[in-house]
Amino acid sequence: MKLSILDQSPLFADADGRQALEESIELAVLADSLGYERYWIAEHHDTPVLASPAPDILLGIIGSRTERIRIGSGAVLLPNYRPYNIAERYRMLAAMYPGRVDLGFGRAPGGSAEASIALAGNFLEKVKAMPDYIDELLHFLQEDFAPEHLYSRVTATPVPDIQPQPWLLGTSQRSAQLAVTKKLPYVFGHFMGADNGPEIVAGYLRQAENPSAIVAVSVLCAETEKEAIELAEETRHRREEQSSSPQIDQDEQARFADKQIVGDITLVQEKLAALQESYQCDEIMVLTMAPTYEARKYSYKKLASIMN
C-alpha cells in the first residue's frame, strides 16, 4: 500500500503558529525517512487553528530538509491567484528539487468569505472561470500557448529540467469530471467529500485516458483501539470548543468525524485495505488530527509499517 501525508499545519494544544510550522517541517523529515510517497501542505486563510496560508513557502524549506519524498500543495486554491504566478512559484520549487514537486490545485475558498474577497476580489466569478484557469496554468507549465496568444512570449521562469506534476483535487462528481476533461490525475478528499466517493472515483478511472487516483483519508492510529478512540474524542472536543469561531464549520467537522478511521494498527490496516479496495486507488494520502504533535507522529510511525 502506497501512503502519503497531507498536512494542514494545525495548532495543537497551546501551540502558536511558529511551533505548528516547525512541527510540519519535522514531520516531513520523519516521513522522508519512513518511506512515505509524498508530503503535501494544505492552504487555508483566516483560520486561527491552521498555520499555513502559503504552501510554497513552507515547501521551499521542507525540500531543503528532505532527500527523496515528493513535496507538493494539497491544494493551491487556484481561484485566489493568477495561473502565471502559480506556474512561476512551482517551477521555482521544481528547479530546486528536481523530480520531486507536485502541484495540486483545487477551487475551495479555504477560509472565510471576507478572506476570499481580500485575496481575489469576486471569488465566485473566479470559481466559474476555474476550467479556464486550469488551461492557462497547464499552458504555462507546458509552454504551448498558441502562437497568436498574448502569453505565447511569456515564460514562467526559472525553467526546470523536470516540470512540477499537476494534480486536480476535489470532493465531488464535478471535480472528477473536470479531471477527466483536463486529462489530469485526481485526488478525492474522502475525509470531507461526498458519500458516494467510490462511485465518483470509479467514474474518473473509467473515463480518464491515463488515470491516476489518490484518496485522502483521515486516520488516527494509537497503541490500542481504546487509546485511539480517546485521542479522537479529545481532538473532537477541542475542535468543538473552537467551533464558536466563524471559520469552523460544525457540519463539516461532523462529517470529518464520521469518516475518520480510528484504531490500533491492525484495525486501521484492515479499514484502509477495505477503503483502497472500494476505491480501487493507487495510493492513500493520510491526514492525521490529534490532540498533540507526539500523538500525530506516533500514528504516522505505526502506519509506515503497512506500506509496500
Stockholm file with secondary structure:
# STOCKHOLM 1.0

chainA/1-308         MKLSILDQSPLFADADGRQALEESIELAVLADSLGYERYWIAEHHDTPVLASPAPDILLGIIGSRTERIRIGSGAVLLPNYRPYNIAERYRMLAAMYPGRVDLGFGRAPGGSAEASIALAGNFLEKVKAMPDYIDELLHFLQEDFAPEHLYSRVTATPVPDIQPQPWLLGTSQRSAQLAVTKKLPYVFGHFMGADNGPEIVAGYLRQAENPSAIVAVSVLCAETEKEAIELAEETRHRREEQSSSPQIDQDEQARFADKQIVGDITLVQEKLAALQESYQCDEIMVLTMAPTYEARKYSYKKLASIMN
#=GR chainA/1-308 SS CEEEEEECCBCCTTCCHHHHHHHHHHHHHHHHHHTCSEEEECCCSSCTTBCCSCHHHHHHHHHHHCSSSEEEEEEEEGGGSCHHHHHHHHHHHHHHSTTCEEEEEECCCCSCHHHHHHHHSSHHHHHHTHHHHHHHHHHHHHTCCCTTSGGGGCCCSSCCSSCCEEEEEESSHHHHHHHHHTTCCEEEETTTSCTTHHHHHHHHHHHCSSCCEEEEEEEEECSSHHHHHHHHHHHHHHHHHHTTSTTSCHHHHHHHHHHCEEECHHHHHHHHHHHHHHHTCSEEEEECCCSSHHHHHHHHHHHHTTCC
#=GC SS_cons         CEEEEEECCBCCTTCCHHHHHHHHHHHHHHHHHHTCSEEEECCCSSCTTBCCSCHHHHHHHHHHHCSSSEEEEEEEEGGGSCHHHHHHHHHHHHHHSTTCEEEEEECCCCSCHHHHHHHHSSHHHHHHTHHHHHHHHHHHHHTCCCTTSGGGGCCCSSCCSSCCEEEEEESSHHHHHHHHHTTCCEEEETTTSCTTHHHHHHHHHHHCSSCCEEEEEEEEECSSHHHHHHHHHHHHHHHHHHTTSTTSCHHHHHHHHHHCEEECHHHHHHHHHHHHHHHTCSEEEEECCCSSHHHHHHHHHHHHTTCC
//
